[in-house]
Amino acid sequence: MPNEDFPLRVDGVTAGWAAERRPEDVIPAARTDAWQLVYVRSGTIEERCDDRRVLLRAGGLLFHQPAETFGMRPVGEVPPDVLRLDFLCTQAGMDRFRGAVFHAEPQEQHDLNWLMDAVTEYFEPPDTLGQATVPKEEQPYGAQQQLVIHLENLLILLARRYKRARKPGVRLRRERRQTALVDAARTYFAKNLERELRVDEVCEAIGCTKPQLQAAFRTRLRHTAMEEFSAMRLDYAAQLLARGDTPGEVAERMGYRSGAYFSQKFKEATGNTPSAYRRLQQGLPARRLNKQQKDKDESKTSIAETPPKK
């Protein structure tokens, strides 16, 4: 077949790893021998591209061309989940990816997520950070071919969406930055549901300013960042109550200032007190009135007997 019928044929995947990196994990500067795909599923990294520094947030991806100097530095306190894949492709179709930074769409994320899971089955983990990986001696049947198929499909989808490596408009870039900030903040929230957070702490952890964070949440979700965090905390509290934890245990575990404050916030959000919600979720009968309350209620509804006349 002529090459134009297969403009993005991958000749092989030579190395790859996918892992969550600690904030102190830094890849020193090195040169790549092949094309290299870098994708950030969560968190934020600063990627070196020769003399450039590119900030990649959740959903961001780029390609290093052969002989390019690369390096990586995590940004913020959220450990970034990163895919790095070296592959051979000599065809001109790759030219459109030189120097371009992309944001993965859902259809493309399917192949990226598959690649992140597959590389751990196909390649041995590196002994030191930044070291090239080697294929495992035993691997699933057809693993290399599947890697190539998914990578080629990803490249084709990207090439169709970006017919040329052009910069997206200002509005689109802003929307992507805001979406990435919201995703990064919600990831940080999910890891800190059992304690109170301050906006300043969240901004420092994900690498943004307070106005940037609040604008992102108001634009994308129509409420503030801390309102989203509060809602996530109450959702988590509801899960704990449903599994049988008492309201007092939940309030203490999650660091609420008092049980009464937790009960107030929970009822505002759900319409039920924590105790009522717990009973409802566990299929328990409503709490029986104590004897004093029962006698009090009966006295309001009973008719006093009239002593018989003599």
C-alpha positions, 0 to 999 in steps of 0.5 A: 500500500502507498504510504499516504494510505497509512500516514501514521503507521507506528513501527514499534513501541520501544519503551514506556511507563505509567505511574503516579509520581510523588511531588519530589520525583524529578526526571533530569534532562535527557535526550530522546532517541525516538518519538515520545508521548507524554500524557497527564491523567491527573495532577500537573507537571512542568515538562522540558522541551529543549529550551521551552518549559510547558505546564501540562495539567490533567488531560494535557499531552504533547510529543517530544520529537527524536533528539529532543531534550526532555525532563519533568518536574511535578507541580503542586502537592497532588501526585501526577499520574503520567504516561510516557511512551517511546515509539518509532514512526518515520512518516511525515504525518508526525510533522503536525505534532512537532511543538504542539500541546493538546488536550485529550477529548473523551474519545482520545482518552479511551486509547490513552487510558488503555495505553496506561494500563497496558504498558505496566503489563508489557514493560518492566518498571525502571530501576531509577526515575527517567531510565529507559524501560525494557519489555518483560520476558513474559507478556500477554499474547499480541501485546506489542501489536495491541500497543501499536494499534491503540497508539496509531488510533490515538494519533489518527484521532488527534490528526483529524481534530488538529489538521495542522498544529495550530494554536487553539483560540483564546476562549478554548485555551481558557476553557481547557485551563479551567477544566483542568483546574477543576479536575485537579482541585476535585482530585485534591478534595477527594484525598482530603475529605476527612479534614477542613481545607482552606482555599489558599492551601488548595491553590498552593497544592494545584499551582494556581491563584485564588481568583483563577480557582474561583473563576474556574469553578464558577464558570464550569460548575456554577458554584465556588470551589469550597461549596464543591468541597463541602458537597463532596464531604457531605456525600462521603459522610452519607456513605459512612452513615449508610455503612453503619457509622454513627453520626458522632463517629462520622462528625469526629472522623471528618473533623467537623467542629461539633456534632450539632454543626455536622447535623445542621449541614447534613440536614440542609443538604439532604433534608434528613438528620444524620440519624434519620438518614442512617436508619433509612439507608439501613432499613431500620424502623424510625426511632421509638419515642422514649417513655417520657415523650410518649406519655407527653404526647398521649396526654395531648390526645387522650380525653380525661375520664369523668368520675361517675356520679354518686 
